[in-house]
Amino acid sequence: MDAVLGIDVAKHKFDVTLILSNGVRRRKACANSPTGFADLGTWLRRHGAGRVHATLEATSTYGEALATALYDAGHRVSLLNPAVIHHYAKSHLTRAKTDRVDADLIAEYTAKEHPALWAPQPHEVRELQALVRRLDTLLGMQSDERNRAETALTPAVEASIAAVLRQLEEQIRAVRAQIRRHMDQHPNLRNQRELLTSIPGIGDTTAALLIAELFTKAFASARQAAAFAGVVPRPRDSGTVQGRRVMCKLGSARLRKGLYFPAMAALRCNPALQSLATRMRHAGKPPMVIIGAAMRKLVHIAFGVLKSGRTYDSLLART
């Protein structure tokens, strides 16, 4: 067995468990910073682990710099959905929940299951992803301030909220312009945007989101892409009991949120989705189920457009 490294990442530090080829375990905590990354590398070499299979959970952005540093140092790296380790811990009846215990579990899982390897995206994709996520944050802040404006009790509070909204609107315009300029500067990103925006219901913002968060992954099929986005149905049948099917929601919440309003727009202007909605209404499906199906259909259409390299064809989309 090659040496494996389980990593539990927090905002300011990360805990690691190293399992050497002879089964001996070593543990350490490091600062979640470039200095901590260098400290980890020195520690690994001191224990004779020149190259390890390192695994960490794909949680927010705290672990991305560490994963990239390990990859650049020549280690094999895997990123796991946190649900995998959560259920792995439950299957082992683990009672304690600490950083050290989690690092142990991740190392054990890596040694037994050999999870798929990860590689960082090209720099231009990482830059696009950072801009897309910043835009999402700003839009969320704008929505929060608008909600507060509805309940402002004094003129002073109203004025303060109005000032913040003006600043947010300015920043949102600036980040959207940065996203467009960035994609214009990279022919591959620009071409993908043009293909995606040929689909009725998908605009520049949604195209950037799909490129940054979904279609940088190597999916073999549109079904895999939809599953990653968490927009596939989840059967709830057992024996003779057939439960109501709901969206699985095991994928990216950011993608589902970003697809909701484009799906509603596509239901108004995209013939392929309109015919889908008509069939589902005749089958007695409720509105939210139809919107979920429209989100999934948009992902399938987007996958097909990018895979073929051809702009949207309404005839093909109906098939």
ABEGO torsion letter per residue (X at the ends): XBBBBBBBBBAABBBBBBBBAAGBBBBBBBBBBAAAAAAAAAAAAAAGBABBBBBBBBBEAAAAAAAAAAAAAGBBBBBBBAAAAAAAAAAAGBABBBAAAAAAAAAAAAAAAGBBBBBBBBAAAAAAAAAAAAAAAAAAAAAAAAAAAAABABAAAAAAAAAAAAAAAAAAAAAAAAAAAAAAABAAAAAAAAAAAABBGBBAAAAAAAAAAAAABBBABAAAAAAAAGABBBBBBBEABBBBBBBAGABBAAAAAAAAAAAAAAAAABAAAAAAAAAAAAAGBBAAAAAAAAAAAAAAAAAAAAAAGBBBBAAAAAX
